[in-house]
Amino acid sequence: MLMLSILEMFNGTWIQHHSCIMSSLLRSTFFRFLQDEQGQDLIEYTLLLAFIALASASIFVSVGNSATTIWGAASNQLSNAATSAS
């Protein structure tokens, strides 16, 4: 029996048989994955969170540039006021 299995392995029939089983198992698992909607909400919430994070980052960059401009103008006015007061 063992010798026959070894000979079948070298013949290629064992490999063909088991690759066919693995192929059908993989195919059925893939189709079950496509039909399963259990994790769909998690993916949608993750995508929504990623969109909000990207939007927030772009707003913070824009606000950061504006804040730098405002603080720069305030600093210049304070410097001018200090210079004229002395």
DAVEN-V594998 format. One record per backbone hydrogen bond with DSSP energy under -1.0 kcal/mol. NH is the residue of the N-H (numbers start at 1). CO is the residue of the C=O. If there is no record, write none. Layout:
[[NH;CO] [NH;CO]]
This chain:
[[5;1] [6;2] [7;3] [8;4] [9;5] [10;6] [11;7] [12;8] [14;8] [16;12] [17;13] [18;14] [19;15] [20;16] [21;17] [22;18] [23;19] [24;20] [25;21] [26;22] [27;23] [28;24] [29;25] [30;26] [31;27] [32;28] [33;29] [34;30] [35;31] [36;32] [43;39] [44;40] [45;41] [46;42] [47;43] [48;44] [49;45] [50;46] [51;47] [52;48] [53;49] [54;50] [55;51] [56;52] [57;53] [58;54] [59;55] [60;56] [61;57] [62;58] [63;59] [64;60] [65;61] [66;62] [67;63] [68;64] [69;65] [70;66] [71;67] [72;68] [73;69] [74;70] [75;71] [76;72] [77;73] [78;74] [79;75] [80;76] [81;77] [82;78] [83;79] [84;80] [85;81] [86;82]]
